[in-house]
């Protein structure tokens, strides 16, 4: 699982500072708490790409579970390919993984990936290895031009996944 996100999404109801369910979803999928929506994902096969805003207790859980975390500066096509090998890959993209102002996202934080970097990563992944793709956390603006630019950016980034 390649989890592209500025955040770890690895809190549990016991560790969350905000109570935000979206910040606990990956931990639930890995079986750290019972969400009622399934689990069974092996955390040792999860790579969080672009993470840079992780709560201390959440970081402890990530380390204990064996999740691989790549900062934006560590995230290159070569590193991603070395981590996934020839295994099937599920891809989750939370758009706050990008540097703010490219795509509107509710929890944007500076220091993110640039669209061309994310596109290069996606272009490097062999298409036959992609098992599924989830695109999340696009927050439309009230400004139509801003939305058009953001959608154009999104399409440019994901185009290699869809070709």
Chimera marker file (.cmm) of the C-alpha trace (Angstrom):
<marker_set name="trace">
<marker id="1" x="0.000" y="0.000" z="0.000" r="1" g="1" b="0" radius="0.5"/>
<marker id="2" x="1.400" y="3.355" z="-1.046" r="1" g="1" b="0" radius="0.5"/>
<marker id="3" x="-0.326" y="5.952" z="1.141" r="1" g="1" b="0" radius="0.5"/>
<marker id="4" x="0.448" y="9.432" z="-0.228" r="1" g="1" b="0" radius="0.5"/>
<marker id="5" x="-0.472" y="11.852" z="2.553" r="1" g="1" b="0" radius="0.5"/>
<marker id="6" x="0.930" y="14.712" z="4.619" r="1" g="1" b="0" radius="0.5"/>
<marker id="7" x="-0.429" y="12.902" z="7.666" r="1" g="1" b="0" radius="0.5"/>
<marker id="8" x="-0.038" y="9.399" z="9.034" r="1" g="1" b="0" radius="0.5"/>
<marker id="9" x="-3.755" y="8.668" z="9.478" r="1" g="1" b="0" radius="0.5"/>
<marker id="10" x="-2.528" y="6.153" z="12.066" r="1" g="1" b="0" radius="0.5"/>
<marker id="11" x="-4.160" y="7.391" z="15.249" r="1" g="1" b="0" radius="0.5"/>
<marker id="12" x="-6.602" y="5.315" z="17.239" r="1" g="1" b="0" radius="0.5"/>
<marker id="13" x="-9.516" y="6.528" z="19.348" r="1" g="1" b="0" radius="0.5"/>
<marker id="14" x="-7.102" y="6.358" z="22.301" r="1" g="1" b="0" radius="0.5"/>
<marker id="15" x="-4.297" y="8.411" z="20.708" r="1" g="1" b="0" radius="0.5"/>
<marker id="16" x="-6.102" y="10.944" z="18.527" r="1" g="1" b="0" radius="0.5"/>
<marker id="17" x="-5.765" y="14.577" z="19.539" r="1" g="1" b="0" radius="0.5"/>
<marker id="18" x="-8.556" y="15.764" z="17.234" r="1" g="1" b="0" radius="0.5"/>
<marker id="19" x="-11.048" y="12.884" z="17.159" r="1" g="1" b="0" radius="0.5"/>
<marker id="20" x="-11.074" y="13.170" z="13.347" r="1" g="1" b="0" radius="0.5"/>
<marker id="21" x="-11.987" y="9.787" z="11.852" r="1" g="1" b="0" radius="0.5"/>
<marker id="22" x="-9.915" y="10.468" z="8.727" r="1" g="1" b="0" radius="0.5"/>
<marker id="23" x="-6.846" y="10.622" z="10.963" r="1" g="1" b="0" radius="0.5"/>
<marker id="24" x="-7.498" y="7.081" z="12.170" r="1" g="1" b="0" radius="0.5"/>
<marker id="25" x="-8.449" y="5.270" z="8.968" r="1" g="1" b="0" radius="0.5"/>
<marker id="26" x="-5.103" y="3.634" z="8.151" r="1" g="1" b="0" radius="0.5"/>
<marker id="27" x="-4.688" y="2.403" z="11.728" r="1" g="1" b="0" radius="0.5"/>
<marker id="28" x="-8.143" y="0.830" z="11.509" r="1" g="1" b="0" radius="0.5"/>
<marker id="29" x="-7.330" y="-0.824" z="8.179" r="1" g="1" b="0" radius="0.5"/>
<marker id="30" x="-4.222" y="-2.275" z="9.841" r="1" g="1" b="0" radius="0.5"/>
<marker id="31" x="-6.287" y="-3.646" z="12.734" r="1" g="1" b="0" radius="0.5"/>
<marker id="32" x="-5.123" y="-1.301" z="15.504" r="1" g="1" b="0" radius="0.5"/>
<marker id="33" x="-8.741" y="-0.572" z="16.395" r="1" g="1" b="0" radius="0.5"/>
<marker id="34" x="-12.148" y="-1.858" z="15.306" r="1" g="1" b="0" radius="0.5"/>
<marker id="35" x="-13.816" y="0.661" z="13.010" r="1" g="1" b="0" radius="0.5"/>
<marker id="36" x="-16.508" y="-1.667" z="11.742" r="1" g="1" b="0" radius="0.5"/>
<marker id="37" x="-15.224" y="-1.190" z="8.196" r="1" g="1" b="0" radius="0.5"/>
<marker id="38" x="-12.701" y="-4.014" z="8.004" r="1" g="1" b="0" radius="0.5"/>
<marker id="39" x="-9.041" y="-4.562" z="8.696" r="1" g="1" b="0" radius="0.5"/>
<marker id="40" x="-6.321" y="-6.991" z="7.746" r="1" g="1" b="0" radius="0.5"/>
<marker id="41" x="-3.834" y="-4.724" z="6.029" r="1" g="1" b="0" radius="0.5"/>
<marker id="42" x="-0.303" y="-5.689" z="7.085" r="1" g="1" b="0" radius="0.5"/>
<marker id="43" x="1.327" y="-2.461" z="8.384" r="1" g="1" b="0" radius="0.5"/>
<marker id="44" x="4.768" y="-3.761" z="7.396" r="1" g="1" b="0" radius="0.5"/>
<marker id="45" x="3.584" y="-3.546" z="3.768" r="1" g="1" b="0" radius="0.5"/>
<marker id="46" x="2.471" y="0.090" z="4.064" r="1" g="1" b="0" radius="0.5"/>
<marker id="47" x="4.583" y="2.997" z="2.843" r="1" g="1" b="0" radius="0.5"/>
<marker id="48" x="3.412" y="6.473" z="3.809" r="1" g="1" b="0" radius="0.5"/>
<marker id="49" x="4.816" y="8.861" z="1.232" r="1" g="1" b="0" radius="0.5"/>
<marker id="50" x="5.153" y="12.595" z="1.866" r="1" g="1" b="0" radius="0.5"/>
<marker id="51" x="4.322" y="12.498" z="5.573" r="1" g="1" b="0" radius="0.5"/>
<marker id="52" x="5.333" y="15.564" z="7.533" r="1" g="1" b="0" radius="0.5"/>
<marker id="53" x="2.622" y="16.199" z="10.135" r="1" g="1" b="0" radius="0.5"/>
<marker id="54" x="2.442" y="13.233" z="12.504" r="1" g="1" b="0" radius="0.5"/>
<marker id="55" x="1.390" y="13.365" z="16.150" r="1" g="1" b="0" radius="0.5"/>
<marker id="56" x="3.955" y="11.976" z="18.645" r="1" g="1" b="0" radius="0.5"/>
<marker id="57" x="1.715" y="9.107" z="19.830" r="1" g="1" b="0" radius="0.5"/>
<marker id="58" x="0.844" y="8.353" z="16.214" r="1" g="1" b="0" radius="0.5"/>
<marker id="59" x="4.564" y="8.198" z="15.337" r="1" g="1" b="0" radius="0.5"/>
<marker id="60" x="5.076" y="5.699" z="18.141" r="1" g="1" b="0" radius="0.5"/>
<marker id="61" x="2.300" y="3.503" z="16.711" r="1" g="1" b="0" radius="0.5"/>
<marker id="62" x="3.727" y="3.769" z="13.188" r="1" g="1" b="0" radius="0.5"/>
<marker id="63" x="7.189" y="2.718" z="14.359" r="1" g="1" b="0" radius="0.5"/>
<marker id="64" x="5.868" y="-0.135" z="16.498" r="1" g="1" b="0" radius="0.5"/>
<marker id="65" x="3.776" y="-1.415" z="13.587" r="1" g="1" b="0" radius="0.5"/>
<marker id="66" x="6.702" y="-1.306" z="11.140" r="1" g="1" b="0" radius="0.5"/>
<marker id="67" x="5.185" y="1.190" z="8.706" r="1" g="1" b="0" radius="0.5"/>
<marker id="68" x="7.719" y="2.748" z="6.332" r="1" g="1" b="0" radius="0.5"/>
<marker id="69" x="7.534" y="6.559" z="6.270" r="1" g="1" b="0" radius="0.5"/>
<marker id="70" x="9.091" y="8.656" z="3.513" r="1" g="1" b="0" radius="0.5"/>
<marker id="71" x="9.390" y="12.403" z="3.843" r="1" g="1" b="0" radius="0.5"/>
<marker id="72" x="8.813" y="14.484" z="0.713" r="1" g="1" b="0" radius="0.5"/>
<marker id="73" x="12.570" y="14.770" z="0.169" r="1" g="1" b="0" radius="0.5"/>
<marker id="74" x="12.988" y="10.979" z="0.350" r="1" g="1" b="0" radius="0.5"/>
<marker id="75" x="10.162" y="10.282" z="-2.099" r="1" g="1" b="0" radius="0.5"/>
<marker id="76" x="11.669" y="9.557" z="-5.492" r="1" g="1" b="0" radius="0.5"/>
<marker id="77" x="10.629" y="7.099" z="-8.203" r="1" g="1" b="0" radius="0.5"/>
<marker id="78" x="13.752" y="5.028" z="-7.506" r="1" g="1" b="0" radius="0.5"/>
<marker id="79" x="13.034" y="4.733" z="-3.781" r="1" g="1" b="0" radius="0.5"/>
<marker id="80" x="9.382" y="3.856" z="-4.386" r="1" g="1" b="0" radius="0.5"/>
<marker id="81" x="10.296" y="1.179" z="-6.935" r="1" g="1" b="0" radius="0.5"/>
<marker id="82" x="12.857" y="-0.343" z="-4.568" r="1" g="1" b="0" radius="0.5"/>
<marker id="83" x="10.215" y="-0.542" z="-1.810" r="1" g="1" b="0" radius="0.5"/>
<marker id="84" x="7.422" y="-2.091" z="-3.873" r="1" g="1" b="0" radius="0.5"/>
<marker id="85" x="9.544" y="-4.563" z="-5.810" r="1" g="1" b="0" radius="0.5"/>
<marker id="86" x="7.283" y="-6.637" z="-8.029" r="1" g="1" b="0" radius="0.5"/>
<marker id="87" x="4.355" y="-6.776" z="-5.598" r="1" g="1" b="0" radius="0.5"/>
<marker id="88" x="0.841" y="-5.595" z="-6.457" r="1" g="1" b="0" radius="0.5"/>
<marker id="89" x="0.277" y="-2.030" z="-5.234" r="1" g="1" b="0" radius="0.5"/>
<marker id="90" x="-2.751" y="-0.211" z="-3.890" r="1" g="1" b="0" radius="0.5"/>
<marker id="91" x="-2.404" y="3.564" z="-4.134" r="1" g="1" b="0" radius="0.5"/>
<marker id="92" x="-4.144" y="6.072" z="-1.864" r="1" g="1" b="0" radius="0.5"/>
<marker id="93" x="-3.641" y="9.789" z="-2.555" r="1" g="1" b="0" radius="0.5"/>
<marker id="94" x="-4.692" y="12.469" z="-0.117" r="1" g="1" b="0" radius="0.5"/>
<marker id="95" x="-4.075" y="15.725" z="-1.974" r="1" g="1" b="0" radius="0.5"/>
<marker id="96" x="-2.531" y="17.428" z="1.052" r="1" g="1" b="0" radius="0.5"/>
<marker id="97" x="0.562" y="15.391" z="0.140" r="1" g="1" b="0" radius="0.5"/>
<marker id="98" x="1.248" y="18.168" z="-2.375" r="1" g="1" b="0" radius="0.5"/>
<marker id="99" x="2.778" y="21.501" z="-1.595" r="1" g="1" b="0" radius="0.5"/>
<marker id="100" x="-0.152" y="23.849" z="-0.790" r="1" g="1" b="0" radius="0.5"/>
<marker id="101" x="-1.688" y="26.001" z="-3.519" r="1" g="1" b="0" radius="0.5"/>
<marker id="102" x="-1.598" y="23.282" z="-6.175" r="1" g="1" b="0" radius="0.5"/>
<marker id="103" x="-4.775" y="21.488" z="-5.105" r="1" g="1" b="0" radius="0.5"/>
<marker id="104" x="-7.185" y="22.676" z="-2.397" r="1" g="1" b="0" radius="0.5"/>
<marker id="105" x="-7.103" y="20.351" z="0.619" r="1" g="1" b="0" radius="0.5"/>
<marker id="106" x="-8.674" y="20.762" z="4.048" r="1" g="1" b="0" radius="0.5"/>
<marker id="107" x="-5.520" y="19.992" z="6.027" r="1" g="1" b="0" radius="0.5"/>
<marker id="108" x="-2.820" y="21.432" z="3.759" r="1" g="1" b="0" radius="0.5"/>
<marker id="109" x="0.628" y="21.808" z="5.230" r="1" g="1" b="0" radius="0.5"/>
<marker id="110" x="3.810" y="23.228" z="3.704" r="1" g="1" b="0" radius="0.5"/>
<marker id="111" x="6.827" y="21.248" z="2.647" r="1" g="1" b="0" radius="0.5"/>
<marker id="112" x="4.969" y="18.811" z="0.415" r="1" g="1" b="0" radius="0.5"/>
<marker id="113" x="5.643" y="17.055" z="-2.844" r="1" g="1" b="0" radius="0.5"/>
<marker id="114" x="5.436" y="18.988" z="-6.086" r="1" g="1" b="0" radius="0.5"/>
<marker id="115" x="3.017" y="17.759" z="-8.743" r="1" g="1" b="0" radius="0.5"/>
<marker id="116" x="5.816" y="16.853" z="-11.156" r="1" g="1" b="0" radius="0.5"/>
<marker id="117" x="7.465" y="14.669" z="-8.486" r="1" g="1" b="0" radius="0.5"/>
<marker id="118" x="4.254" y="12.802" z="-7.751" r="1" g="1" b="0" radius="0.5"/>
<marker id="119" x="3.618" y="12.376" z="-11.476" r="1" g="1" b="0" radius="0.5"/>
<marker id="120" x="7.139" y="10.970" z="-11.952" r="1" g="1" b="0" radius="0.5"/>
<marker id="121" x="6.543" y="8.455" z="-9.149" r="1" g="1" b="0" radius="0.5"/>
<marker id="122" x="3.261" y="7.373" z="-10.725" r="1" g="1" b="0" radius="0.5"/>
<marker id="123" x="4.854" y="7.116" z="-14.177" r="1" g="1" b="0" radius="0.5"/>
<marker id="124" x="7.556" y="4.805" z="-12.783" r="1" g="1" b="0" radius="0.5"/>
<marker id="125" x="5.177" y="2.253" z="-11.266" r="1" g="1" b="0" radius="0.5"/>
<marker id="126" x="4.541" y="-0.600" z="-13.719" r="1" g="1" b="0" radius="0.5"/>
<marker id="127" x="0.847" y="-0.505" z="-14.673" r="1" g="1" b="0" radius="0.5"/>
<marker id="128" x="0.456" y="-4.257" z="-14.261" r="1" g="1" b="0" radius="0.5"/>
<marker id="129" x="1.334" y="-3.887" z="-10.562" r="1" g="1" b="0" radius="0.5"/>
<marker id="130" x="-1.423" y="-1.378" z="-9.795" r="1" g="1" b="0" radius="0.5"/>
<marker id="131" x="-4.233" y="-3.174" z="-7.972" r="1" g="1" b="0" radius="0.5"/>
<marker id="132" x="-6.327" y="-0.092" z="-7.191" r="1" g="1" b="0" radius="0.5"/>
<marker id="133" x="-6.305" y="3.673" z="-6.803" r="1" g="1" b="0" radius="0.5"/>
<marker id="134" x="-8.108" y="5.934" z="-4.328" r="1" g="1" b="0" radius="0.5"/>
<marker id="135" x="-8.051" y="9.726" z="-4.694" r="1" g="1" b="0" radius="0.5"/>
<marker id="136" x="-9.193" y="11.622" z="-1.607" r="1" g="1" b="0" radius="0.5"/>
<marker id="137" x="-9.435" y="15.004" z="0.075" r="1" g="1" b="0" radius="0.5"/>
<marker id="138" x="-9.957" y="17.353" z="-2.846" r="1" g="1" b="0" radius="0.5"/>
<marker id="139" x="-11.709" y="20.357" z="-1.357" r="1" g="1" b="0" radius="0.5"/>
<marker id="140" x="-13.369" y="22.434" z="-4.047" r="1" g="1" b="0" radius="0.5"/>
<marker id="141" x="-13.054" y="26.180" z="-3.814" r="1" g="1" b="0" radius="0.5"/>
<marker id="142" x="-15.850" y="28.662" z="-4.431" r="1" g="1" b="0" radius="0.5"/>
<marker id="143" x="-13.663" y="30.144" z="-7.179" r="1" g="1" b="0" radius="0.5"/>
<marker id="144" x="-14.288" y="28.354" z="-10.476" r="1" g="1" b="0" radius="0.5"/>
<marker id="145" x="-10.897" y="29.303" z="-11.947" r="1" g="1" b="0" radius="0.5"/>
<marker id="146" x="-9.096" y="27.933" z="-8.901" r="1" g="1" b="0" radius="0.5"/>
<marker id="147" x="-11.019" y="24.662" z="-9.241" r="1" g="1" b="0" radius="0.5"/>
<marker id="148" x="-10.231" y="24.420" z="-12.953" r="1" g="1" b="0" radius="0.5"/>
<marker id="149" x="-6.524" y="24.898" z="-12.266" r="1" g="1" b="0" radius="0.5"/>
<marker id="150" x="-6.601" y="22.328" z="-9.461" r="1" g="1" b="0" radius="0.5"/>
<marker id="151" x="-8.412" y="19.755" z="-11.607" r="1" g="1" b="0" radius="0.5"/>
<marker id="152" x="-5.940" y="20.326" z="-14.431" r="1" g="1" b="0" radius="0.5"/>
<marker id="153" x="-3.130" y="19.730" z="-11.931" r="1" g="1" b="0" radius="0.5"/>
<marker id="154" x="-4.813" y="16.560" z="-10.628" r="1" g="1" b="0" radius="0.5"/>
<marker id="155" x="-5.326" y="15.182" z="-14.101" r="1" g="1" b="0" radius="0.5"/>
<marker id="156" x="-1.707" y="15.870" z="-14.982" r="1" g="1" b="0" radius="0.5"/>
<marker id="157" x="-0.494" y="14.089" z="-11.875" r="1" g="1" b="0" radius="0.5"/>
<marker id="158" x="-2.653" y="10.960" z="-12.226" r="1" g="1" b="0" radius="0.5"/>
<marker id="159" x="-2.516" y="10.645" z="-16.021" r="1" g="1" b="0" radius="0.5"/>
<marker id="160" x="0.339" y="8.062" z="-15.885" r="1" g="1" b="0" radius="0.5"/>
<marker id="161" x="-1.824" y="5.852" z="-13.636" r="1" g="1" b="0" radius="0.5"/>
<marker id="162" x="-4.700" y="5.905" z="-16.082" r="1" g="1" b="0" radius="0.5"/>
<marker id="163" x="-2.849" y="5.554" z="-19.369" r="1" g="1" b="0" radius="0.5"/>
<link id1="1" id2="2" r="1" g="1" b="0" radius="0.2"/>
<link id1="2" id2="3" r="1" g="1" b="0" radius="0.2"/>
<link id1="3" id2="4" r="1" g="1" b="0" radius="0.2"/>
<link id1="4" id2="5" r="1" g="1" b="0" radius="0.2"/>
<link id1="5" id2="6" r="1" g="1" b="0" radius="0.2"/>
<link id1="6" id2="7" r="1" g="1" b="0" radius="0.2"/>
<link id1="7" id2="8" r="1" g="1" b="0" radius="0.2"/>
<link id1="8" id2="9" r="1" g="1" b="0" radius="0.2"/>
<link id1="9" id2="10" r="1" g="1" b="0" radius="0.2"/>
<link id1="10" id2="11" r="1" g="1" b="0" radius="0.2"/>
<link id1="11" id2="12" r="1" g="1" b="0" radius="0.2"/>
<link id1="12" id2="13" r="1" g="1" b="0" radius="0.2"/>
<link id1="13" id2="14" r="1" g="1" b="0" radius="0.2"/>
<link id1="14" id2="15" r="1" g="1" b="0" radius="0.2"/>
<link id1="15" id2="16" r="1" g="1" b="0" radius="0.2"/>
<link id1="16" id2="17" r="1" g="1" b="0" radius="0.2"/>
<link id1="17" id2="18" r="1" g="1" b="0" radius="0.2"/>
<link id1="18" id2="19" r="1" g="1" b="0" radius="0.2"/>
<link id1="19" id2="20" r="1" g="1" b="0" radius="0.2"/>
<link id1="20" id2="21" r="1" g="1" b="0" radius="0.2"/>
<link id1="21" id2="22" r="1" g="1" b="0" radius="0.2"/>
<link id1="22" id2="23" r="1" g="1" b="0" radius="0.2"/>
<link id1="23" id2="24" r="1" g="1" b="0" radius="0.2"/>
<link id1="24" id2="25" r="1" g="1" b="0" radius="0.2"/>
<link id1="25" id2="26" r="1" g="1" b="0" radius="0.2"/>
<link id1="26" id2="27" r="1" g="1" b="0" radius="0.2"/>
<link id1="27" id2="28" r="1" g="1" b="0" radius="0.2"/>
<link id1="28" id2="29" r="1" g="1" b="0" radius="0.2"/>
<link id1="29" id2="30" r="1" g="1" b="0" radius="0.2"/>
<link id1="30" id2="31" r="1" g="1" b="0" radius="0.2"/>
<link id1="31" id2="32" r="1" g="1" b="0" radius="0.2"/>
<link id1="32" id2="33" r="1" g="1" b="0" radius="0.2"/>
<link id1="33" id2="34" r="1" g="1" b="0" radius="0.2"/>
<link id1="34" id2="35" r="1" g="1" b="0" radius="0.2"/>
<link id1="35" id2="36" r="1" g="1" b="0" radius="0.2"/>
<link id1="36" id2="37" r="1" g="1" b="0" radius="0.2"/>
<link id1="37" id2="38" r="1" g="1" b="0" radius="0.2"/>
<link id1="38" id2="39" r="1" g="1" b="0" radius="0.2"/>
<link id1="39" id2="40" r="1" g="1" b="0" radius="0.2"/>
<link id1="40" id2="41" r="1" g="1" b="0" radius="0.2"/>
<link id1="41" id2="42" r="1" g="1" b="0" radius="0.2"/>
<link id1="42" id2="43" r="1" g="1" b="0" radius="0.2"/>
<link id1="43" id2="44" r="1" g="1" b="0" radius="0.2"/>
<link id1="44" id2="45" r="1" g="1" b="0" radius="0.2"/>
<link id1="45" id2="46" r="1" g="1" b="0" radius="0.2"/>
<link id1="46" id2="47" r="1" g="1" b="0" radius="0.2"/>
<link id1="47" id2="48" r="1" g="1" b="0" radius="0.2"/>
<link id1="48" id2="49" r="1" g="1" b="0" radius="0.2"/>
<link id1="49" id2="50" r="1" g="1" b="0" radius="0.2"/>
<link id1="50" id2="51" r="1" g="1" b="0" radius="0.2"/>
<link id1="51" id2="52" r="1" g="1" b="0" radius="0.2"/>
<link id1="52" id2="53" r="1" g="1" b="0" radius="0.2"/>
<link id1="53" id2="54" r="1" g="1" b="0" radius="0.2"/>
<link id1="54" id2="55" r="1" g="1" b="0" radius="0.2"/>
<link id1="55" id2="56" r="1" g="1" b="0" radius="0.2"/>
<link id1="56" id2="57" r="1" g="1" b="0" radius="0.2"/>
<link id1="57" id2="58" r="1" g="1" b="0" radius="0.2"/>
<link id1="58" id2="59" r="1" g="1" b="0" radius="0.2"/>
<link id1="59" id2="60" r="1" g="1" b="0" radius="0.2"/>
<link id1="60" id2="61" r="1" g="1" b="0" radius="0.2"/>
<link id1="61" id2="62" r="1" g="1" b="0" radius="0.2"/>
<link id1="62" id2="63" r="1" g="1" b="0" radius="0.2"/>
<link id1="63" id2="64" r="1" g="1" b="0" radius="0.2"/>
<link id1="64" id2="65" r="1" g="1" b="0" radius="0.2"/>
<link id1="65" id2="66" r="1" g="1" b="0" radius="0.2"/>
<link id1="66" id2="67" r="1" g="1" b="0" radius="0.2"/>
<link id1="67" id2="68" r="1" g="1" b="0" radius="0.2"/>
<link id1="68" id2="69" r="1" g="1" b="0" radius="0.2"/>
<link id1="69" id2="70" r="1" g="1" b="0" radius="0.2"/>
<link id1="70" id2="71" r="1" g="1" b="0" radius="0.2"/>
<link id1="71" id2="72" r="1" g="1" b="0" radius="0.2"/>
<link id1="72" id2="73" r="1" g="1" b="0" radius="0.2"/>
<link id1="73" id2="74" r="1" g="1" b="0" radius="0.2"/>
<link id1="74" id2="75" r="1" g="1" b="0" radius="0.2"/>
<link id1="75" id2="76" r="1" g="1" b="0" radius="0.2"/>
<link id1="76" id2="77" r="1" g="1" b="0" radius="0.2"/>
<link id1="77" id2="78" r="1" g="1" b="0" radius="0.2"/>
<link id1="78" id2="79" r="1" g="1" b="0" radius="0.2"/>
<link id1="79" id2="80" r="1" g="1" b="0" radius="0.2"/>
<link id1="80" id2="81" r="1" g="1" b="0" radius="0.2"/>
<link id1="81" id2="82" r="1" g="1" b="0" radius="0.2"/>
<link id1="82" id2="83" r="1" g="1" b="0" radius="0.2"/>
<link id1="83" id2="84" r="1" g="1" b="0" radius="0.2"/>
<link id1="84" id2="85" r="1" g="1" b="0" radius="0.2"/>
<link id1="85" id2="86" r="1" g="1" b="0" radius="0.2"/>
<link id1="86" id2="87" r="1" g="1" b="0" radius="0.2"/>
<link id1="87" id2="88" r="1" g="1" b="0" radius="0.2"/>
<link id1="88" id2="89" r="1" g="1" b="0" radius="0.2"/>
<link id1="89" id2="90" r="1" g="1" b="0" radius="0.2"/>
<link id1="90" id2="91" r="1" g="1" b="0" radius="0.2"/>
<link id1="91" id2="92" r="1" g="1" b="0" radius="0.2"/>
<link id1="92" id2="93" r="1" g="1" b="0" radius="0.2"/>
<link id1="93" id2="94" r="1" g="1" b="0" radius="0.2"/>
<link id1="94" id2="95" r="1" g="1" b="0" radius="0.2"/>
<link id1="95" id2="96" r="1" g="1" b="0" radius="0.2"/>
<link id1="96" id2="97" r="1" g="1" b="0" radius="0.2"/>
<link id1="97" id2="98" r="1" g="1" b="0" radius="0.2"/>
<link id1="98" id2="99" r="1" g="1" b="0" radius="0.2"/>
<link id1="99" id2="100" r="1" g="1" b="0" radius="0.2"/>
<link id1="100" id2="101" r="1" g="1" b="0" radius="0.2"/>
<link id1="101" id2="102" r="1" g="1" b="0" radius="0.2"/>
<link id1="102" id2="103" r="1" g="1" b="0" radius="0.2"/>
<link id1="103" id2="104" r="1" g="1" b="0" radius="0.2"/>
<link id1="104" id2="105" r="1" g="1" b="0" radius="0.2"/>
<link id1="105" id2="106" r="1" g="1" b="0" radius="0.2"/>
<link id1="106" id2="107" r="1" g="1" b="0" radius="0.2"/>
<link id1="107" id2="108" r="1" g="1" b="0" radius="0.2"/>
<link id1="108" id2="109" r="1" g="1" b="0" radius="0.2"/>
<link id1="109" id2="110" r="1" g="1" b="0" radius="0.2"/>
<link id1="110" id2="111" r="1" g="1" b="0" radius="0.2"/>
<link id1="111" id2="112" r="1" g="1" b="0" radius="0.2"/>
<link id1="112" id2="113" r="1" g="1" b="0" radius="0.2"/>
<link id1="113" id2="114" r="1" g="1" b="0" radius="0.2"/>
<link id1="114" id2="115" r="1" g="1" b="0" radius="0.2"/>
<link id1="115" id2="116" r="1" g="1" b="0" radius="0.2"/>
<link id1="116" id2="117" r="1" g="1" b="0" radius="0.2"/>
<link id1="117" id2="118" r="1" g="1" b="0" radius="0.2"/>
<link id1="118" id2="119" r="1" g="1" b="0" radius="0.2"/>
<link id1="119" id2="120" r="1" g="1" b="0" radius="0.2"/>
<link id1="120" id2="121" r="1" g="1" b="0" radius="0.2"/>
<link id1="121" id2="122" r="1" g="1" b="0" radius="0.2"/>
<link id1="122" id2="123" r="1" g="1" b="0" radius="0.2"/>
<link id1="123" id2="124" r="1" g="1" b="0" radius="0.2"/>
<link id1="124" id2="125" r="1" g="1" b="0" radius="0.2"/>
<link id1="125" id2="126" r="1" g="1" b="0" radius="0.2"/>
<link id1="126" id2="127" r="1" g="1" b="0" radius="0.2"/>
<link id1="127" id2="128" r="1" g="1" b="0" radius="0.2"/>
<link id1="128" id2="129" r="1" g="1" b="0" radius="0.2"/>
<link id1="129" id2="130" r="1" g="1" b="0" radius="0.2"/>
<link id1="130" id2="131" r="1" g="1" b="0" radius="0.2"/>
<link id1="131" id2="132" r="1" g="1" b="0" radius="0.2"/>
<link id1="132" id2="133" r="1" g="1" b="0" radius="0.2"/>
<link id1="133" id2="134" r="1" g="1" b="0" radius="0.2"/>
<link id1="134" id2="135" r="1" g="1" b="0" radius="0.2"/>
<link id1="135" id2="136" r="1" g="1" b="0" radius="0.2"/>
<link id1="136" id2="137" r="1" g="1" b="0" radius="0.2"/>
<link id1="137" id2="138" r="1" g="1" b="0" radius="0.2"/>
<link id1="138" id2="139" r="1" g="1" b="0" radius="0.2"/>
<link id1="139" id2="140" r="1" g="1" b="0" radius="0.2"/>
<link id1="140" id2="141" r="1" g="1" b="0" radius="0.2"/>
<link id1="141" id2="142" r="1" g="1" b="0" radius="0.2"/>
<link id1="142" id2="143" r="1" g="1" b="0" radius="0.2"/>
<link id1="143" id2="144" r="1" g="1" b="0" radius="0.2"/>
<link id1="144" id2="145" r="1" g="1" b="0" radius="0.2"/>
<link id1="145" id2="146" r="1" g="1" b="0" radius="0.2"/>
<link id1="146" id2="147" r="1" g="1" b="0" radius="0.2"/>
<link id1="147" id2="148" r="1" g="1" b="0" radius="0.2"/>
<link id1="148" id2="149" r="1" g="1" b="0" radius="0.2"/>
<link id1="149" id2="150" r="1" g="1" b="0" radius="0.2"/>
<link id1="150" id2="151" r="1" g="1" b="0" radius="0.2"/>
<link id1="151" id2="152" r="1" g="1" b="0" radius="0.2"/>
<link id1="152" id2="153" r="1" g="1" b="0" radius="0.2"/>
<link id1="153" id2="154" r="1" g="1" b="0" radius="0.2"/>
<link id1="154" id2="155" r="1" g="1" b="0" radius="0.2"/>
<link id1="155" id2="156" r="1" g="1" b="0" radius="0.2"/>
<link id1="156" id2="157" r="1" g="1" b="0" radius="0.2"/>
<link id1="157" id2="158" r="1" g="1" b="0" radius="0.2"/>
<link id1="158" id2="159" r="1" g="1" b="0" radius="0.2"/>
<link id1="159" id2="160" r="1" g="1" b="0" radius="0.2"/>
<link id1="160" id2="161" r="1" g="1" b="0" radius="0.2"/>
<link id1="161" id2="162" r="1" g="1" b="0" radius="0.2"/>
<link id1="162" id2="163" r="1" g="1" b="0" radius="0.2"/>
</marker_set>
